[in-house]
Every structure is written in C-alpha cells, then in structure tokens.
Amino acid sequence: MEDDSIPITEAAGLIERRRIEGALRDSEARLAVIVDSAMDAIVTVDEGQRVLLFNRAAEKMFRCPASEAIGQPLDRFIPARFRAIHSSHIRSFGQAGVTTRAMAGARTVYGLRSDGEEFPVEASISQVEAEGQKLYTVIMRDVTERLRHEEQLREQAELLDHAREAILVRDLEGRILFWNKGAEHLYGWTAAEALGRHIRELQFQNTMKHFEEANLKAMEQGEWIGELTQITKDGRKIITEGHWTLVRTPDGRPRSILVINADVTEKKKLEAQYLRAQRMESIGTLAGGIAHDLNNILSPILMAVQILQSRVHDESSRRMLSLLQANAERGGEMVRQVLSFARGVEGEHALLQPVHLVREIVRILKETFPKDIEISFNFLPDLWLVTGGATQIHQVLMNLCVNARDAMPGGGQLGIGAENVTLGDQYAQMNLDARPGRYVLITVADTGTGIPPEIIDQIFDPFFTTKEQDKGTGLGLSTVIGIVKSHGGFVNVYSEAGNGTKFMVYLPASEAGQATSPNEEKQKLPFGNGELILVADDESAIREITRETLEAFNYRVLTAGDGAEAVALYAQHRNDIAVVITDMMMPFMDGPATIRALQKLNPLVRVIAATGLKANGKVTEAASAGVRIFLTKPFTAEKLLKSLAEILSGGS
C-alpha cells in the first residue's frame, strides 16, 4: 500500500501560502471597501488609458456603474473637444518622470457623465509601475457647486464695486478680507495692497483710540454708526460716516465685521462754513453792541482831553494829555472797525468805478510802503461799476494791503488786480456766500510768509491775530468780511505756507454797469465741437463742477483724481484727448510731474495748468515745461471756456 501522506515541512508551507493568500484577499477586500468609501472619484487606467478601477464615487459622479466602465477607454468620460489634449497630457506626464501632480495646483478640467452632461472637476494624478506596465490613478472632485458659489460671490463683489461707498470686510483681529472699488477710490489703496493687512496700517495710524472705541461697540451691540477721522494712502485726513455690522456664523459665533464708510469730508466743511457764518453773525451782533457802548465812553474822554489841553500849560501835564488823546483815538479807530464789521457799510451807497479806488490805493501804497516791496496793478479798461460806499471799499483794500505788507518783512511783491467775472450755478455751489451773477473781482496777492492751514478758517474771526500784542487788533479781516458781505459780496482766500497769500474780493456788479444781459453773455461764451478734455484734480467738487460746465458747452470729459490716474487715462485715449487741464497741487503725483509724464507719451500734448497761487515753484516748473495757459482758482466758466478756446485754436 502506497503512502499518500505529505511531508510535514511541505504541509506547513502550503498552510502558510494559503494564509498569505487569504490575508491578501482580505487586504484587497479592505482596500476595495476603503476606495469605495472615498468621497472623491478614483479611477485607475493602464498605459492604453483603459479603465481598471472605478470606485463608487466615480459611479455616482459619471452616473455609470463600474461594470460598464471597467475595460472602457477613459475618453468615454471626457468631452470630445478635450480628448486630444487630455491624451497628450497623460503621455507627457508619463514621460516626465514625475510620480504625482497635486489637485491644489491643478487647473479645472471637464468630465462627461453617461447622460451627456458636462461638468467641471479638479483632478490629481499619480503613476506607478506594476508588473512591467505603468498605471495611472486619477482622483477627481466635482466642483460644480463650488464654481457656482464662486461665480455668485464674484457677481456680488461686482455689484459692491459699483457702490460709491467704501465697503470692506475685516476679521475680528482687524485684517482686511474684502475691499471694494469704492474703498480703493476713497482711501487710495488697491484691493491687492489692502487684502490681508491690518486696518490700523491703512486707515487709522494715529487715531487708533477712536477706532478701538467704535470696534468695541460693534462687538458688544452688533453694530456701530458714527463718524471717524481716517487717513488715506497719500496721508490726507478724511472724515467718514460709517455703519459697521457684526457678521455671525450660522451657529451665532462672531465671524467678521462688515464696514460701509461714506466720505463726508466736503459735507463737514460746508457744515463748518455754515456754523462759522452763524458764529460770525452772533459775534457781530455782540460786537455791535459793545462798540456802541465803547463809543459812548470814548467820546466824552476825547472831548474832555481837548478842553483840558487848552487849560493846562505845564509840559508834563500836556505830555500826559497827548498820550491820553492818542490812546483814546486808537480806541476810537477800533470802535469804527468793530462797527464796520458788525453793521457793515454805514451811510448811503453810490455808483462807483472800482478802478478809481484801486488807483488811489496804489498811489498811497507806493508813497508809504517800504521800497523793497514791489507793487503792481492790473485791471480791465471796461471794468463794470459797483454800488457801495467808497470809504468802506477803500478800507477793505487798505486792510488787505497792510496785512500783505506785514507778511513780507524782508520785501516781496504785492499785486492788485481787478476784472469782470460771471459766476454760474456750479461755481456758486463751492461757496455758501456766493450767488450766480456778475461780479467785479479785486485780487490782492503777496509773496509773503503765507497762512498756516490750521488757522486759515479763523482769520476772519474778530480779535483773532497772529501778530504781536502791540502790533495788531485782530479786527482788520473781520472788518473786511463785514463790509464785503454788506455789499452783497464774498471773499475767498488761498495761501501756501512760505509761498504767499491771495485774497479775492467779489463785489456784485451794478445793473447800471451791465452792457449785456447774463443770457446774452452766455451766448458769447465759446462752445466746443465735441472735443475730449481730461480734467485732473484731487478735489471731487472741482472735478464734478468742471465736468458739468464743459459738458454744457459741448465738450466730452474724462476726470482723474490724481496725476497717476490722469497719465493712465491719457495713455488709453491719447488719440482722442484734445486738452489736459491739471491741478498743480495734487497728492502722489503733482502737476509738474504729471505734465512731464504726459509729454513723454506725447511731446505735443496741450496742457492748461490750474493753480490757487501763481507765485509758487510748481507754476514755475510747469512754465518751464512749456505750459503757457494758467487758470487761477477758483476760476469761472468764462475763464475756463475762453482758455480752452485759446489753446484749441493754437494760441498756445
């Protein structure tokens, strides 16, 4: 009988092999379960790009059972227009020696469901070599909903970009998460510059205390509404009216703060102007009453001094009486100035030719002012008439000229000019005291020390002075504003520290002095022929008023808030833009720098320079660059249109 028994060692090996095979089957089963449980589609193909593995997520994504997909070419799941480029990418990937390509850096591609629907996917790919052949495994994620959500966010962001207000979102630590076009325009920082930075770096800097108070209220109460002083990229201080809202997650936890800020700087300036006018009116009423009482006190003193002078003969007493008389007369002069400020012009008004008054002032100045002050006078030969008091207007001009003299202790230039101007509705919006109509404009300009910007709003207040105690009463400019207002006019002042000051006195022209009606005058103003004009100015009110004026006279207009924006617009429209009107004092890129940049784009560019003061270095730079036409701010529609007509006709 044969022995069929298996040697013990061989049996042990067979048992071990079966155990290993069982373990492999268990491992493959676990692997299959794991692959099928994956949320992303996993597809493996061979070198011929035929499907070897197709998990449950792939079945769901492509709406195709694995039994139908296995063995099929991968092209079945790729839109026809992408198949060629997909095959090329697979081949180049296989030849590159790279084993993986991550999903995060991959571009969006498209898949094809079994029912013919195309959809976007993100995909990563890896390759391995098994049993002598390359296998490629693609992991795919359907991003249809994500792209739809991103598109929705883009549309919402685009809508927010059309808002005039600055809209931004910041996290609870203060880092910027969203920054719309309105924020770019208001603060000067682009979205690329702002995103990710802390709010303190961009808007508050030295005013963080007020920010922290507003932020605390928003966090505690869910919102904050109020005004804050903020800083722009070019260092300007602006006032914003803000509405901040605390944004929460679905479960109620604070997530971020939505900020909507509106620029109210110009509004606050107008409010301050209005409050100042009210304050001046109240002070005027009070000053008038005090002046009357002082006059009643000083009158008997002066009369008593005169009587005593005729009775007293010793030298010491007469010196004391002379001193008393000089001081009483000085007090009387102060009273007259206060009365002029408080009540305006006294006595009857007459029809006056301002040229005669200015000539008389110039004659007096040349006789009395230091010789190191050069005095000039320019006027139109057909200056309109005004109705007023000659003495009071004389006092206005003398006060302004004395102030100019005191601002030039080392000498300088004093210029007095007179011209006719017509103010339109748009110009009147720039000054609460201005009204549309015809005016005689008298300008007193010096090259002196200038007025610091922090006190320029106070110079017309009574008793305000920067002079030494015994050298000024603080009533000179108060008297000026009082007299001019009583004549129905107004005063504008422009000054730069170290570069002089210019006072512009607007007196209403008399009807008797009008040769033509306002409508007839407007018809004489030159119209454009549809030319495109680029206006660059950092003051939004001036840009808008200039645009309205030019469009009303048949021009097309582009506007820029600074020199860099002006150069960019000119580069886009250089073949269409006929003339550039640019301010000389702009942040980031000033007038001369803007002109030089424009001339690099077009050496023949035609430029009109606008400036508040002609006696400054920037105007000299512009003139050196070839600019010949200057508009002195605030310019009228008449000056603007005539300057354009001149430069377009080849006059410059």
Phi, psi and omega in degrees: 000131183280148179265110181269007183292148180264136178305148184299320182294321180291321179297319180297321179293322179296320179297318181295320180296317180294325178296318179295317180297320178296319179297321178296318179297320178296319180296316179297323179294317179297318179298319179297318178297316180298313180299318181289337180275351181297142179282334178268150177289133179237122181229129177246135179232158177270188182297334177274006178062038172259141188290127175251330182224137184212097188281179185296322179297325177293320177302315181292319183294314185266357180056046183216127178293151181301326182299330179274337184273324184300130179089347180275153177292145181298335180304336180301334184253017179236132177304145187305322185288348181253356189295316183297313182290329177294314179300321179296319180294319179298316180296314181294326178294318180294329182272347187281344181081005178274137183269333182220154171223116191287156180289324187300325182263002184278154176276163178285130175241181184236140175251170182230118179284164183295339178270008176094000181279131175270149179206152182277142177223156165255140185221143169242156184223144175222157179228144174223162177245123182226127178053041173083003177229154180274138175240139181244127178247125181248128174252124187238149179228127178286118183249023181303309183292322180296316179294324178296319179294318179296320178296320178298318178296321178296318179296318178295318179296323179295320177296318179295329179293339179278349181288142178287331181285156173280119180242125179216158176235133178229149179283179186291342176273352178101006180278140183285127178252330180216145187209107186274178181297324178301322177292322177300313182293321184287314188260343179090348178273133174286163178300320180298324180283329188273321187301131178089347181271159180280146184300329182294331181289332190259327192235335192244311178050267185271006182239033183294333181301313181293325177297315181298321179295316179293320181295319179297319179294320178297320180290322184280321187253355178091345176199163175216136177230128180174191182244145179220149171270127182232171184242136176268174181300324181273011174089001179286143173270131177231158177251126180241146173257117189245150172230107183254135181232133177281123180262132183246159174284167179305332180268010172093002181277138177301134183240315184199178178234124175272126184241127173238112182243137176241139180282117179242022182301310181294322178299316180293326177296317178295320178298317179297322178296319180293316179295323178296320178297319177296318180297318179297321180296317180294315179297323179298317178298315179295315182297324179298317179295316180296319182299319178298316180296318179297322179297320178294328179284318186284328183302308179295329178298312181296319179294319179296320178300315181298321179293314181297326180298330180279345184254337183261136185238346180285143189299320183296316180294321180295323177297320179294321178293322178296319177297317179297318180294317181299317181288325177294320178294323176297319176297322178296322177295321177296320178299317180297322178293319179296318179295321177297319178293315188284318188250353182079210186285134175255151179088185185273146176268150178228166177283122187237148170258108185303333182302320182296320179294317182292320178300319179296318178299314181299320179298316180295317182298317182294334180276332189248334184281156177303149183290343179278004173256115181274123185251130178230155184218124178232136179206161176278144181291332183252047182296137180292161177273157174232158176254121182181187178263124183298319181296317182292317178294323175301317180294321178302309183293321181293319178299317180295320181290324178295318176300318179297319178299315182294336179278356181233064182298335179259015182094170181162203183240133176240118181244135177238129181228155178219134181205166176267135176223150175240122182260131178267180181299320183296317180295321182298335180292342183278348183216127183298330184273350183278148174228146178301144178148193184258135183224155163262122182259119176250124184247132174240113185235138178231168178250034186275208189286342180080174182245126178301140183299334184286346181242000187296334178282353183254352191295336180269357178290138179296140178071006175272126179209150174254002180279165178297161190303322184263013184239004179194143180264343184080013181251353184300306182285331174298319177296317179303308184294324180295315181294314183297317179296323180292341175270002181084012182254193179206167183233135171244146179230139177229131183209149173230129180305123180085354184234016173096177184220148177226122173258133181240111183259118180258115177247128181301134178287143178287147176301326180293341182264006182267122179278332181221164178280161178303323180293319178294324179295318181297325181293335180280343180292137185288133176268155175273177178240040179082013180296150179266123182245133176259122182248121180243118180200138181278354176267114184298324181297319180292319179301313185291319181292321177296318178301312182299318181296312183294319180295329178292339180248035168068038170247156169259148190225136166245143180236148178225141182274349177202176184295321181297318179294323179297317180296319179297317179294321180294322179298326181283328188236029188300330181282345182254330185287125182271320184215145173248127174252115185233140174288151179273333183248092178231148178288163174071299176224111185281183185301306181302319179296321178297316180298316180297320179293321178295321181292334174291327177284324182207103182301339183261013181301138179262125187232137169247128182260132178252133184210150176278333180225128178281335184270065174215167186294328183292324177294321177298318177299316181296319179296322178295332179278001176106001179286132183242344181246126180237139174253123179271123180283147351281127182270153179269168176300322181299313180295318181299309184292321180291325177295319178297315180299321181295314184287328179288333179275001178091018181283353180212000000 
